[in-house]
């Protein structure tokens, strides 16, 4: 893919291929085919791209563009395929985020990441590193960072890259990268959840939540919510969703129950699933995913609820008939 335009201020210059760096531990043998080499790192590349961009479609586009650039460079010029590929996809994601800024600002309602099915049995072409940094809560926090901060933070915090390697990726010096990481970590840690529930606790609360909402049990729902609970809903202007973030136990419970009563079909079918590494619910109607619900827990109560109804963010979830 050609890129003939000059970079805007603050953009990474994609016309300049990354300079060769020292091979990282476990570098791939040079005698593998280009496709084999790329596929060996595909999971890592997708893990970076999805966390950077928050949607599967954009992450897959970055994988495709990275492969095209990978094909253009002579193999003899690349000392470390892994480092080269990570550099390319990180730069592409930075520029994608910078160019998508206006679209995010014009997005109808609240923007949430695209739900990612992370069950072991999921028919997913790109395995992804699963940990708490894949959660909705963490990805929403990353929206507080600019594109370069996001890349530096992820490469250091999640993928344990050295500052010298990060500097090569983002085209800055090591002291700048250290300062950028420190600033980014401070922003994220201010809002980062401090409580990690056990899987059983999460599943138990999820079950109680589904029973309360499906039965119209307002008091039962109130008993599950923290005093300062908030709810995010993402319809993208293409499905029903709350127009703004709702705060507070009573407000959240009333809004959720009212929406459930008015807009959720009687024959909707709910299924538990692993979404972004955490227990969640997929509600199906006519066999197709209609709503995805996940939440965070703080001190034994539901503290934040994420609801995705935007159909464009559910296209890769399995239909009810394929499970």
N, C-alpha and C positions, 0 to 999 in steps of 0.2 A: 504494500500500500504506500503510495507516494505521499510525501508531505512537503509541498513546495513553499508553503506560506512561511513567512518569518514569524518566530514566536512572539507573542505578546509579552509585555513586561510581567515578570513573575512566572512565566511558563518555562517548562523544561524544554530545551532545544532538542527535538526529536530527529533533526537532520543529522545530529552528531551521534554516531553509534558509541556505546560505552567502550572505554579503553579496556584492554585485557587486564584482569587482576589475577592474583595468585589463586591457584585452585583451592577450593574449600575441601575439608575432609570428606572422603567418599566420592570425589569427583568421578564422573562416568568415564569408562574406557573410550578412547578416541575411535575405536574401530566399529562402534555402533552406528547404525543409520541415523540420519537426522531426525526422522520421525520417532524412532525408538528413544533417542536422547530426549526429545521434547516430551514424549509421553511419560518418561521416568520422572519428570518434574511437574507434570500436569496438575497433580493434586496440590502441591505447594503453590503453584501459580494461581490456581483457582481460589485457594484459601486466602491469598493476599488480595486478589481482585474483588472477591465478594465482600470482604471486610472493608475494603476501600470504598466500594460503590454501593453496596447494599441491595443490589438486584442481581438475579441470576442472569438475566438477559445481557446486561452490561458486562458482567464478568465474562460471559462466554464470548462476547464481541472482543473483549480485550485479549482473550486467549487466541482468537483467530488472528487478530492483528499482530500479536507477539510472534505467532508461528510464521506469518508472512515475512516479518522482519528477520526472523531467525534464518529463514531460507535464503535471504539475500546476502548474508555474510559468509565468506569463505570459512570453512571449518578450521583451516590452519591458523586463522587469525584469532580464534577463541581459545584461551587457555582454560577457562572454567565455564562450561555450558550453564551450570546452575546459576552462577553469579551473573552471567550475561543475560539469561532469561528473566531473572528476578529484576534486574535493572530495567530491562525493556518494559515489562508489564507494570512496574511501579511508576515509571515515567508516563506511560500511556494513561494510567489511572489518575495521576495527578492532573494531567491536561484535561481528561474527561470531566473530573470534578470541577475544574475551573470553568470549563465551557458550559457545564450543566448548572452553574450557580443561578443563572437567570431563570431557567426552567424550574428549579426548586422554589425560587421565590414566587413564581406564578402558579405553583401547584395548588389545586383546589383542596382546601382543608388541611389536615395534618398529614405529614409524610412519615411513613414507617417503612422499614426494610421489607423486602420481599420474603415471606416465610419460606424457610428451607427445611424440607423433610429430612431428618437426620437419623431415621431408624436404620438398624443394620440391614433390614430387608428391602430398603428403599431402592428402586430401580433408578439409580442416579449415576450418570456417566462420569462425574468428577468427584471422587471422594474428597472430603474436606477435613482438615484438622478440627476436631470438636473439643471445645473447652468453654469456659465461661465468657471468653471474649467473642464467642459466636452468638451470644444471647441477644434478644431484642434490646434489653436494657443497655448493654455495652455498645451495640451499634447505634442506638439513639444518642448515647453520650458522645460518640465520635463525631456527630453532626456539629458539635460545639467547636471543632477544630477546622482550620483551613486545610487545603489539600496537602501542602508540604508537611505541616504538623502531623497530619493523619498518617502519612507515609512513614515519617521518622518514628512516630510513636509505635505504630504497628510492627515495623521491622525490628525495633529494639525490644519492646515489651512482649510481643507475642512470638516473634520468630527468632529472637535472641541474636540479632546481628551485631557485629562490632561497629563502633562509630566510624572506623575507617571504611568499612564496606558500605555503610549508610551514606557516607559523604560521597562516595562514587556514584551511588544510585541517584541521589537528588542533586548532584552537581554543586555541593557546598563543601566548606571545609569542616574539619572535625569539631573545632570549638563551636561553630554555628550549630552543628547537629546536636551537640550536647545541650546547648541552651534551648534549642527548639524542643528537644525531648523533655527537658525539665519543665518548660512552660506547658507543654501539652499534658504531661502527667499530672501537673497541678490542677489543670482545668478538669481533667477526667476524674481525679480522685476526690474532688470536692463533691461530686454527685454519685460516685460509684457505690453500689450497694455494699453494705458492710456485714450482711448476714447471708449465709449460704445454707439453705434448708437441705435436709436429707431428701433423697428421691422419694422415699415413702411419705414424708410430710407433704411434699409438693403434690404427689398423686392423691393423697387423702383430701387436701384442700380443693384440688381440682374436681374430684368427685362430688364433694359437698357443694361446690360452686355450681356445677351442672344441675344437680338435683334442685337447688334453691331457685335457679333461674327458670328451669323448665317447668317447675311446679308453681311458679308465681309466688314463691315464699319470700316476701320482702324482709321479714324479721330474720329469717334464716340467712339471707344474703348479708344483711347488716352485721350479723354476728361474725362473719368471715372477714370483714373489711377493717383495715386500720383507720384510725381517726382522720389521717391526712392522705388517704388513698386518692390516686388520680387515675384517669382513664384517657388513653389516646385511641382515636379511631381513624382509620385511613380508608376512605372510599374513593379518593382521587377524582371526585366529581362524576364517577361512573356507577356508584352504588350508594345506598343510604349510609350515612355516617354522621356523627356529631360534628357540628361545624367548628368546635373549639375544644380545648382540653377542659375536662370537668374535674373540679377539686372537692374533696370532702366526702365523708362516708355517706351522709344522707343524700347529697346531690348525685353522687355516683350511683348509688343504689336505685334512686328514683328514676334517673335517666336510663339506666340499663333495663330496668323492669318495664318502663314505658315503651322503649324501643323494641324489646322482646315481644311484648304483647301486641304492638301495632304492626310490626314489620316481619316477624319471623313466622313462616308458614307452619301450620299445625303438623304437617307431615315431615318436618325437618328431622334429619337423623344425625346425631352427634357421635363422633368417634374420637377416642383418645389417640394421640400420636406424639412422637418426639419431634418437636419443632425447634430448630436452632439449638439443639442439644438439651432442651428442657421439655417436660410434659406439657402438652397443650391439647386443645380441642379443635377438631375440624367439623363444622356443621355442613351437612350435605342436603341439597334439595334437587330432586330429579336426578340423583346419582352424581351430581357435580358439586365440587367444593363451593360453598357460598360465603362462609365466614371462618376465620381462623382466630382463635383466642389463646393468648398466653398471659402469664402474669409473674410478677416478682413478689417475694415474700419477705417480710420484715417482722421479727419478733412474733412469729406464729400467726400473723395476719397477712392478708393480701394487701400489698402496698401500692402496686402499679399494675394496671390492666392494659393490654395491647389488643386491639381488635382490628383486623384487616378484612375489609369487605371489597376492596378494589379487585374486580375480576382479572385485571391485567397482571396482578401479582399472585394469582392462584392457578395460572395455566399449567404449571409443572407439578401441581399436586395430583396424586392419583385419583381417579374417579372411584366412587363407592363400589363399582362393579369389578374393579381390577384388584381389590384388596383380598 
